[in-house]
Amino acid sequence: GEGGFRSVRRDDVAAEAGYHPTYFSELFKKVTGETYIDMLTRLRLGHAKSMLANGFSVSDACFGSGFGSLSNFLELFKRNCKMTPSEYRKNALKTR
C-alpha cells in the first residue's frame, strides 16, 4: 500500500500553516530542535522499522514509508539504526 509520508512536503505544510517555507523551517527547528527533514526521516524510519518487524520486505518497507529510492533508504537506515534493514528485519522476526 501507499505510505502516509510520501506527500508530506515541507513547502506544502508551510503553505497550509500560512508561512514562507524558509521561515517555517527556521520556526520548526526553533520549536522542535530538529529540522523538518530530520523529523520526517525519523518518522519514515520508524514506520519502516515497524513494517520490517511485521515481515515486510526491505523494498516494501522502503517505498511504503515514503522513501523515493532504495539506495537512499539503505544509507539513511544504516546511518541511523547502525544496521542494515535486512539485519533489523531478521533480528525483529527472531525475537517475536
N, C-alpha and C positions, 0 to 999 in steps of 0.2 A: 504494500500500500504506500501511498504518498505520505512522506513525513510532514509533521506540522511546522517544521522550522524552515522549509525551503523558501518561502516567500517573505520572510521577515527581514526586509531590507532596512537599513538604518535610515535612509532618506525618506522611505515611506512612513516609518514610525515618527520621525522628526516632523514631517508634514502633518501627520494626524494629530500630533501634540501641538502644532502651531509654531514650531521653532525652525530656524535655519539649521540645516544639517551640521554645520561646524559648531554652532552654539550648542546644539543638542548634545554633540559629542563631549564638549567641554563640561557641560552641566551633568551629563550622565556619569562621567569619570569622577567629578567632584562629589556627587551624591553617593555613588556605589563603590568607588575606589577601584573600579576596573573599566576598561573601555567597552563600548558596545560589542565590538567584535570578539573580545575576550569572553564576555558574558555569553554571547551566542555560541561560541565554540565550546564553552564549558557545558552549556545546556545540551548541545548536539552530542557531545561526547558522552554525557550521562545517558542520553536516550540510546545511543549506540551500545553502550555497555549493558543496558537493560535488554536490548534486543539480542546481543551476543549471549547473555546469560540465559536467555529463553530459547537458545538453539538456532537462531537465525544465522545465515551465512555472513561472512565478512562483507561481501558486496551488498547484501540486503541491508545490513546494519549501516553501512556507509551511505547509501543512497536514501534509505528510509529515515535517516537522521538529517538529511538536507545537505550533505556534503556533495559538491559538484564533481569531484574527481577522486578516484581510489587512491592515487599516489599522495595527494594532499591529506586525505583521511589517515592513511597509514603513517605518514610523517607526524601529523599532529597527535594521533593516538599514542604512538611510541614515545614522543617527547613528553606528553602529559601523564601517561599511565605507566611509563617505564617498562612496558612490554608490548608485544605486537597484539593486534586484535585477535589473531588466532590463538595465541598463548592465553589471553584473557578468557576467551570462549572455552578453551579446554579446561582451565582451572575452575571456572564458574560451573561448568557442567559436571565436573568431577565432584565438587563439594555439595551438589544438590541432594 
